[in-house]
Amino acid sequence: MSQTTPASPHSMCPRCRSTTVVVHATSPVAHVWTVYGCTTCFYAWRSTEPEENTNPDRYPTVFKLAPADLAHFAVVPTIPPLRRT
C-alpha cells in the first residue's frame, strides 16, 4: 500500500520535481532501503540509488519532465488479446 512521505530528502521527484511522492515499499530489515514513486510522472526509485537517480539537482537534464507537458504525451495503446489459433 502506498503512503505519502513526510518531508525528507526524497519528498520531491528527481525527474519532474513534483511533491506527489509516495512510499511503495520498504525493506524487510528496517531502514535498509525504501522504494519511492511519483504519482505525477510515475518515476520510481530506491533510497539506495546514486544521487543521479534520487536528487532533483543531479538528475540528468535530458531525462527530466515538466508536469505540464505530461498531458501532451502520446498514450501508449494497450496490448490486444492473443489470437486463438
C-alpha positions as CSV (number, residue, x, y, z in Angstrom):
1,M,0.0,0.0,0.0
2,S,1.3,3.4,-0.9
3,Q,1.6,6.2,1.6
4,T,2.5,9.9,1.4
5,T,6.0,10.5,2.7
6,P,6.8,13.1,5.3
7,A,9.2,15.8,4.5
8,S,12.5,14.1,3.7
9,P,15.3,14.2,1.1
10,H,13.0,12.1,-1.0
11,S,9.9,14.2,-0.8
12,M,10.5,15.7,-4.3
13,C,10.5,13.7,-7.5
14,P,14.0,13.8,-9.1
15,R,12.5,13.7,-12.6
16,C,9.6,16.2,-12.5
17,R,10.2,18.0,-9.2
18,S,6.6,17.2,-8.1
19,T,5.9,16.7,-4.4
20,T,3.5,13.9,-5.1
21,V,5.9,11.3,-3.8
22,V,4.7,8.1,-2.1
23,V,6.4,5.1,-0.5
24,H,5.7,2.0,-2.4
25,A,7.7,-0.5,-0.3
26,T,10.3,-0.7,2.5
27,S,12.9,-3.3,3.1
28,P,12.1,-6.3,5.4
29,V,15.0,-5.2,7.5
30,A,14.2,-1.8,9.0
31,H,15.9,1.3,7.5
32,V,17.9,-0.6,4.8
33,W,16.0,0.7,1.7
34,T,12.7,2.4,0.7
35,V,11.1,2.4,-2.8
36,Y,9.6,5.8,-3.6
37,G,7.3,6.7,-6.5
38,C,6.0,9.8,-8.1
39,T,2.2,9.8,-8.8
40,T,2.7,12.7,-11.3
41,C,5.2,11.2,-13.8
42,F,5.3,7.6,-12.4
43,Y,9.1,7.6,-11.9
44,A,10.2,5.2,-9.1
45,W,13.5,5.0,-7.3
46,R,15.1,3.2,-4.3
47,S,16.7,5.2,-1.5
48,T,20.0,3.4,-2.0
49,E,20.4,4.5,-5.6
50,P,23.1,7.1,-6.5
51,E,22.3,10.8,-6.4
52,E,22.0,11.0,-10.2
53,N,18.8,8.9,-9.7
54,T,17.5,10.4,-6.4
55,N,18.5,14.1,-6.2
56,P,16.5,16.5,-8.4
57,D,19.5,18.8,-8.7
58,R,21.8,15.9,-10.0
59,Y,19.2,14.1,-12.1
60,P,20.2,14.2,-15.8
61,T,18.6,17.1,-17.6
62,V,17.9,15.1,-20.8
63,F,15.5,12.8,-18.8
64,K,13.7,15.5,-16.8
65,L,10.0,16.0,-17.4
66,A,7.8,19.1,-16.8
67,P,4.5,18.1,-15.2
68,A,2.6,20.5,-17.5
69,D,4.0,18.6,-20.6
70,L,2.7,15.2,-19.4
71,A,-0.8,15.9,-20.7
72,H,0.6,16.3,-24.3
73,F,2.4,13.0,-24.4
74,A,1.1,10.2,-26.7
75,V,-0.9,7.5,-25.0
76,V,0.6,4.1,-25.5
77,P,-2.0,1.7,-26.8
78,T,-3.0,-1.4,-24.8
79,I,-1.7,-4.8,-26.0
80,P,-4.5,-6.6,-27.9
81,P,-5.7,-10.0,-26.8
82,L,-3.9,-13.0,-28.2
83,R,-5.4,-14.6,-31.3
84,R,-6.8,-18.0,-30.9
85,T,-5.2,-20.5,-33.4
